[in-house]
Amino acid sequence: MASLDELVAAAIERAFANQITPEIRALREEVRALKEDGDPNVLVDVKEAARLLGTTEGALRRRLERGRGPLRPVHVGRSVRLRRADILALARSRGER
Protein backbone atom coordinates (compact mmCIF):
# COMPACT_ATOMS: atom_id res chain seq x y z
CA MET A 1 0.00 0.00 0.00
CA ALA A 2 1.34 3.43 -0.92
CA SER A 3 2.13 5.90 1.84
CA LEU A 4 0.39 9.24 2.06
CA ASP A 5 3.56 10.97 0.80
CA GLU A 6 3.63 8.74 -2.27
CA LEU A 7 -0.05 9.35 -3.00
CA VAL A 8 0.35 13.12 -2.69
CA ALA A 9 3.47 13.07 -4.88
CA ALA A 10 1.65 11.04 -7.54
CA ALA A 11 -1.33 13.41 -7.47
CA ILE A 12 0.93 16.45 -7.82
CA GLU A 13 2.81 14.82 -10.67
CA ARG A 14 -0.42 14.07 -12.52
CA ALA A 15 -1.67 17.62 -11.99
CA PHE A 16 1.55 19.26 -13.15
CA ALA A 17 2.89 16.61 -15.53
CA ASN A 18 3.42 19.05 -18.37
CA GLN A 19 5.42 21.42 -16.13
CA ILE A 20 7.89 18.88 -14.69
CA THR A 21 11.21 19.22 -16.47
CA PRO A 22 13.72 16.40 -16.98
CA GLU A 23 15.95 18.08 -14.39
CA ILE A 24 13.20 17.90 -11.78
CA ARG A 25 12.56 14.25 -12.63
CA ALA A 26 16.29 13.49 -12.22
CA LEU A 27 16.37 15.24 -8.85
CA ARG A 28 13.31 13.31 -7.71
CA GLU A 29 14.99 10.03 -8.66
CA GLU A 30 18.11 11.05 -6.77
CA VAL A 31 16.07 11.87 -3.66
CA ARG A 32 14.20 8.58 -3.97
CA ALA A 33 17.51 6.69 -4.21
CA LEU A 34 18.85 8.49 -1.14
CA LYS A 35 15.73 7.56 0.80
CA GLU A 36 16.09 3.90 -0.20
CA ASP A 37 19.85 3.51 0.01
CA GLY A 38 21.02 6.29 2.32
CA ASP A 39 23.88 8.62 1.51
CA PRO A 40 26.02 6.90 -1.15
CA ASN A 41 29.22 8.59 0.02
CA VAL A 42 29.01 7.18 3.52
CA LEU A 43 31.85 4.87 4.46
CA VAL A 44 30.83 1.58 6.07
CA ASP A 45 32.92 -0.98 7.89
CA VAL A 46 33.70 -4.42 6.50
CA LYS A 47 31.06 -6.08 8.67
CA GLU A 48 28.27 -3.88 7.26
CA ALA A 49 29.64 -4.24 3.71
CA ALA A 50 29.62 -8.03 4.05
CA ARG A 51 26.01 -7.91 5.27
CA LEU A 52 24.97 -5.77 2.30
CA LEU A 53 26.73 -8.14 -0.11
CA GLY A 54 25.41 -11.32 1.52
CA THR A 55 28.85 -12.73 2.32
CA THR A 56 30.96 -13.25 5.40
CA GLU A 57 33.27 -10.65 6.85
CA GLY A 58 36.26 -12.97 6.47
CA ALA A 59 35.54 -13.69 2.80
CA LEU A 60 35.24 -9.98 2.07
CA ARG A 61 38.47 -9.18 3.93
CA ARG A 62 40.35 -11.84 1.94
CA ARG A 63 38.95 -10.45 -1.30
CA LEU A 64 40.05 -6.94 -0.34
CA GLU A 65 43.53 -8.11 0.68
CA ARG A 66 44.00 -9.77 -2.70
CA GLY A 67 42.75 -6.70 -4.53
CA ARG A 68 40.06 -8.70 -6.27
CA GLY A 69 36.93 -7.05 -7.58
CA PRO A 70 35.78 -3.49 -8.00
CA LEU A 71 35.77 -2.52 -4.32
CA ARG A 72 38.56 -0.20 -3.23
CA PRO A 73 39.09 0.04 0.51
CA VAL A 74 39.54 3.38 2.25
CA HIS A 75 41.92 3.18 5.20
CA VAL A 76 40.90 5.30 8.16
CA GLY A 77 43.63 4.91 10.72
CA ARG A 78 43.97 1.18 11.23
CA SER A 79 40.44 0.37 10.12
CA VAL A 80 39.16 -0.39 6.64
CA ARG A 81 36.06 1.26 5.23
CA LEU A 82 34.22 0.95 1.92
CA ARG A 83 32.03 3.44 0.08
CA ARG A 84 28.39 2.42 0.44
CA ALA A 85 27.69 3.43 -3.17
CA ASP A 86 30.35 0.99 -4.44
CA ILE A 87 28.91 -1.82 -2.35
CA LEU A 88 25.36 -1.18 -3.53
CA ALA A 89 26.50 -0.96 -7.17
CA LEU A 90 28.28 -4.31 -6.84
CA ALA A 91 25.26 -5.89 -5.16
CA ARG A 92 22.94 -4.62 -7.91
CA SER A 93 25.26 -5.85 -10.65
CA ARG A 94 25.17 -9.29 -9.05
CA GLY A 95 21.38 -9.17 -8.82
CA GLU A 96 21.35 -8.87 -5.02
CA ARG A 97 19.77 -6.49 -2.55
C-alpha positions as CSV (number, residue, x, y, z in Angstrom):
1,M,0.0,0.0,0.0
2,A,1.3,3.4,-0.9
3,S,2.1,5.9,1.8
4,L,0.4,9.2,2.1
5,D,3.6,11.0,0.8
6,E,3.6,8.7,-2.3
7,L,-0.1,9.3,-3.0
8,V,0.4,13.1,-2.7
9,A,3.5,13.1,-4.9
10,A,1.6,11.0,-7.5
11,A,-1.3,13.4,-7.5
12,I,0.9,16.4,-7.8
13,E,2.8,14.8,-10.7
14,R,-0.4,14.1,-12.5
15,A,-1.7,17.6,-12.0
16,F,1.5,19.3,-13.2
17,A,2.9,16.6,-15.5
18,N,3.4,19.1,-18.4
19,Q,5.4,21.4,-16.1
20,I,7.9,18.9,-14.7
21,T,11.2,19.2,-16.5
22,P,13.7,16.4,-17.0
23,E,16.0,18.1,-14.4
24,I,13.2,17.9,-11.8
25,R,12.6,14.2,-12.6
26,A,16.3,13.5,-12.2
27,L,16.4,15.2,-8.8
28,R,13.3,13.3,-7.7
29,E,15.0,10.0,-8.7
30,E,18.1,11.0,-6.8
31,V,16.1,11.9,-3.7
32,R,14.2,8.6,-4.0
33,A,17.5,6.7,-4.2
34,L,18.9,8.5,-1.1
35,K,15.7,7.6,0.8
36,E,16.1,3.9,-0.2
37,D,19.9,3.5,0.0
38,G,21.0,6.3,2.3
39,D,23.9,8.6,1.5
40,P,26.0,6.9,-1.2
41,N,29.2,8.6,0.0
42,V,29.0,7.2,3.5
43,L,31.9,4.9,4.5
44,V,30.8,1.6,6.1
45,D,32.9,-1.0,7.9
46,V,33.7,-4.4,6.5
47,K,31.1,-6.1,8.7
48,E,28.3,-3.9,7.3
49,A,29.6,-4.2,3.7
50,A,29.6,-8.0,4.0
51,R,26.0,-7.9,5.3
52,L,25.0,-5.8,2.3
53,L,26.7,-8.1,-0.1
54,G,25.4,-11.3,1.5
55,T,28.8,-12.7,2.3
56,T,31.0,-13.3,5.4
57,E,33.3,-10.6,6.8
58,G,36.3,-13.0,6.5
59,A,35.5,-13.7,2.8
60,L,35.2,-10.0,2.1
61,R,38.5,-9.2,3.9
62,R,40.4,-11.8,1.9
63,R,38.9,-10.4,-1.3
64,L,40.1,-6.9,-0.3
65,E,43.5,-8.1,0.7
66,R,44.0,-9.8,-2.7
67,G,42.7,-6.7,-4.5
68,R,40.1,-8.7,-6.3
69,G,36.9,-7.0,-7.6
70,P,35.8,-3.5,-8.0
71,L,35.8,-2.5,-4.3
72,R,38.6,-0.2,-3.2
73,P,39.1,0.0,0.5
74,V,39.5,3.4,2.2
75,H,41.9,3.2,5.2
76,V,40.9,5.3,8.2
77,G,43.6,4.9,10.7
78,R,44.0,1.2,11.2
79,S,40.4,0.4,10.1
80,V,39.2,-0.4,6.6
81,R,36.1,1.3,5.2
82,L,34.2,0.9,1.9
83,R,32.0,3.4,0.1
84,R,28.4,2.4,0.4
85,A,27.7,3.4,-3.2
86,D,30.3,1.0,-4.4
87,I,28.9,-1.8,-2.3
88,L,25.4,-1.2,-3.5
89,A,26.5,-1.0,-7.2
90,L,28.3,-4.3,-6.8
91,A,25.3,-5.9,-5.2
92,R,22.9,-4.6,-7.9
93,S,25.3,-5.9,-10.7
94,R,25.2,-9.3,-9.1
95,G,21.4,-9.2,-8.8
96,E,21.3,-8.9,-5.0
97,R,19.8,-6.5,-2.6
